[in-house]
Amino acid sequence: MSNAVHEWPGTVLALNDLQRLGPNLRELIVADKVVLTPCARDEIKRLGVSLVRRETKKETSIGYGSDGLYPQVATVVLALGKEGFTLKAMQMQQGIGSMLLGKTAGEMVASGVMKSAVLFCREPEAAACAANKLVGIRAAAVNNMMQAKRACASLGANMMVVEMPGRTYFEIRQVILLMMNGKGCPEGSQTLLERLDARS
């Protein structure tokens, strides 16, 4: 016998998940970040189930990590700390590969351990690709501020992967500050990305 009220623990709710909850379902409680597939959304309406979205605690910290030691990054983080900005170091194994770096950081952001992340590595495309396999991650590989600003404006990137070495102190600082002031994903992009996440 199914409960009339159920709290969904997952990040995506598909039609088959909804069907497993049983015919007695009257109220479904989900976190505000849960993605509903179009079929699940239609079934909720058809059954007259009350959908309640609960607000999850918003993590505000920005994480950073790298695939090696980059003195410029350490200097920028130290300077920003003295200015009152808080950055959370992602503890990564030294010499971690770019794809594993992206996957690990993406999991931290997707699970809410941190709001967003800036990674510094030799193969930013590989790190961004691995991170983007995770639901809710919008990672962009960037080489300069113009690309970083565009990724934030059009994609609402919650992970920026910066190619290293070769970036200046100023470039590193500006990318980190850009992520700290991120506005989130634009409405049109958010809707499309939620649909794509639901299909994966």
C-alpha positions as CSV (number, residue, x, y, z in Angstrom):
1,M,0.0,0.0,0.0
2,S,1.5,3.4,-1.0
3,N,1.5,6.5,1.1
4,A,-0.8,9.4,0.1
5,V,2.1,11.8,0.7
6,H,5.6,11.1,-0.5
7,E,8.8,13.1,-0.4
8,W,10.9,12.4,-3.5
9,P,14.7,12.0,-2.6
10,G,16.1,12.1,-6.2
11,T,17.1,14.9,-8.5
12,V,15.0,13.7,-11.5
13,L,11.5,12.3,-11.4
14,A,10.4,10.3,-14.5
15,L,7.1,8.7,-15.3
16,N,8.2,5.2,-14.2
17,D,9.3,6.6,-10.8
18,L,5.9,8.2,-10.4
19,Q,4.1,5.0,-11.2
20,R,6.1,3.1,-8.6
21,L,4.8,5.5,-5.9
22,G,1.3,3.9,-6.4
23,P,-2.2,4.9,-7.1
24,N,-2.9,6.4,-3.6
25,L,-0.5,9.2,-4.1
26,R,-2.2,12.6,-3.4
27,E,0.8,14.9,-2.5
28,L,4.3,14.8,-3.8
29,I,7.0,16.8,-2.2
30,V,10.2,17.5,-4.2
31,A,13.2,19.8,-3.8
32,D,13.1,23.0,-5.8
33,K,16.0,21.7,-8.1
34,V,14.2,18.4,-9.0
35,V,13.7,18.0,-12.7
36,L,10.4,16.5,-13.8
37,T,10.2,14.8,-17.1
38,P,7.4,16.0,-19.4
39,C,5.6,12.7,-19.1
40,A,5.8,12.8,-15.3
41,R,4.5,16.3,-15.2
42,D,1.6,15.3,-17.4
43,E,0.8,12.3,-15.2
44,I,0.9,14.5,-12.0
45,K,-1.7,16.7,-13.6
46,R,-3.8,13.8,-14.9
47,L,-3.9,12.2,-11.4
48,G,-4.6,15.5,-9.7
49,V,-1.6,15.0,-7.4
50,S,-0.6,18.1,-5.5
51,L,3.1,19.0,-6.2
52,V,4.9,20.8,-3.5
53,R,8.4,22.2,-4.1
54,R,10.4,22.8,-1.0
55,E,13.2,25.3,-1.0
56,T,16.6,23.8,-0.4
57,K,19.3,25.6,1.5
58,K,21.3,27.6,-1.1
59,E,25.0,27.1,-0.9
60,T,26.9,30.3,-1.5
61,S,30.5,29.3,-1.5
62,I,32.6,29.1,-4.6
63,G,35.0,26.2,-4.9
64,Y,38.3,26.1,-6.8
65,G,40.6,23.3,-7.8
66,S,43.4,22.5,-10.2
67,D,45.2,19.6,-11.8
68,G,48.6,21.0,-10.6
69,L,50.3,23.7,-8.7
70,Y,49.8,27.2,-10.2
71,P,51.4,29.9,-8.1
72,Q,49.3,32.6,-9.7
73,V,46.1,30.9,-8.6
74,A,47.4,30.6,-5.0
75,T,48.3,34.3,-5.0
76,V,44.9,35.4,-6.2
77,V,43.0,33.2,-3.7
78,L,45.2,34.6,-0.9
79,A,44.6,38.2,-2.0
80,L,40.8,37.6,-2.3
81,G,40.8,36.1,1.2
82,K,42.4,39.2,2.6
83,E,39.7,41.3,0.9
84,G,37.0,39.3,2.6
85,F,36.0,36.9,-0.1
86,T,35.6,33.2,0.8
87,L,36.7,30.5,-1.6
88,K,36.5,26.8,-0.7
89,A,39.5,24.7,-1.8
90,M,38.4,21.4,-3.4
91,Q,40.7,18.8,-2.0
92,M,42.0,17.0,-5.1
93,Q,44.7,14.4,-5.5
94,Q,47.8,16.0,-6.9
95,G,48.2,15.2,-10.6
96,I,44.6,14.4,-11.1
97,G,43.6,14.2,-14.8
98,S,41.4,16.9,-16.3
99,M,38.4,14.6,-16.8
100,L,38.4,13.3,-13.3
101,L,38.9,16.9,-12.0
102,G,35.8,18.0,-13.9
103,K,33.7,15.0,-12.8
104,T,34.7,15.4,-9.1
105,A,34.1,19.2,-9.0
106,G,30.9,18.7,-10.9
107,E,29.6,16.2,-8.4
108,M,30.4,18.7,-5.6
109,V,28.4,21.5,-7.3
110,A,25.5,19.2,-8.3
111,S,25.2,17.8,-4.8
112,G,25.1,21.3,-3.3
113,V,28.4,21.2,-1.5
114,M,29.2,24.5,-3.2
115,K,27.3,26.9,-5.4
116,S,29.8,27.0,-8.2
117,A,33.4,26.2,-9.1
118,V,36.4,27.5,-11.0
119,L,38.9,24.9,-12.1
120,F,42.4,25.5,-13.5
121,C,43.8,22.8,-15.7
122,R,45.8,22.0,-18.9
123,E,42.8,20.4,-20.7
124,P,39.8,22.6,-19.9
125,E,37.6,21.1,-22.7
126,A,38.0,17.6,-21.2
127,A,37.1,18.8,-17.6
128,A,34.1,20.7,-18.9
129,C,32.9,17.8,-20.9
130,A,33.1,15.4,-18.0
131,A,31.3,17.9,-15.7
132,N,28.5,18.5,-18.2
133,K,27.5,14.8,-18.0
134,L,26.0,15.6,-14.6
135,V,22.5,16.9,-14.2
136,G,22.4,20.6,-13.4
137,I,26.0,21.4,-14.3
138,R,26.7,24.1,-16.8
139,A,30.4,24.0,-17.3
140,A,32.3,26.1,-19.8
141,A,36.0,25.9,-20.9
142,V,37.4,29.4,-21.2
143,N,40.7,31.1,-22.2
144,N,39.9,34.7,-21.6
145,M,37.4,37.1,-19.9
146,M,35.3,37.6,-23.1
147,Q,34.6,33.9,-23.2
148,A,33.9,33.8,-19.4
149,K,31.5,36.7,-19.6
150,R,29.7,35.1,-22.6
151,A,29.4,31.8,-20.7
152,C,27.9,33.5,-17.7
153,A,25.5,35.6,-19.7
154,S,24.2,33.0,-22.1
155,L,24.6,29.8,-20.2
156,G,24.6,30.9,-16.5
157,A,27.7,28.8,-16.1
158,N,28.0,27.3,-12.6
159,M,31.5,25.9,-13.4
160,M,34.2,27.7,-15.2
161,V,37.3,25.7,-16.4
162,V,40.3,27.9,-17.2
163,E,43.2,26.8,-19.3
164,M,46.5,26.8,-17.5
165,P,49.3,27.8,-17.5
166,G,49.3,31.1,-19.4
167,R,46.7,33.1,-17.5
168,T,47.7,36.3,-15.8
169,Y,47.0,37.3,-12.2
170,F,44.4,39.7,-13.4
171,E,42.6,37.2,-15.7
172,I,42.4,34.6,-12.9
173,R,41.1,37.2,-10.4
174,Q,38.4,38.4,-12.9
175,V,37.1,34.9,-13.7
176,I,36.8,34.1,-10.0
177,L,35.0,37.4,-9.2
178,L,32.7,36.8,-12.2
179,M,31.7,33.4,-10.8
180,M,31.2,34.9,-7.3
181,N,28.7,37.4,-8.8
182,G,27.0,34.9,-11.1
183,K,23.3,35.6,-11.7
184,G,22.3,32.0,-12.4
185,C,21.0,30.5,-15.6
186,P,18.8,32.8,-17.9
187,E,15.1,31.7,-17.9
188,G,15.0,30.5,-21.6
189,S,18.2,28.5,-21.2
190,Q,17.1,27.1,-17.9
191,T,13.9,25.6,-19.4
192,L,15.8,24.0,-22.3
193,L,18.5,22.6,-20.1
194,E,16.0,21.1,-17.7
195,R,14.3,19.3,-20.6
196,L,17.7,18.0,-21.8
197,D,18.6,16.9,-18.2
198,A,15.3,15.0,-18.0
199,R,16.1,13.0,-21.2
200,S,19.5,11.8,-19.9
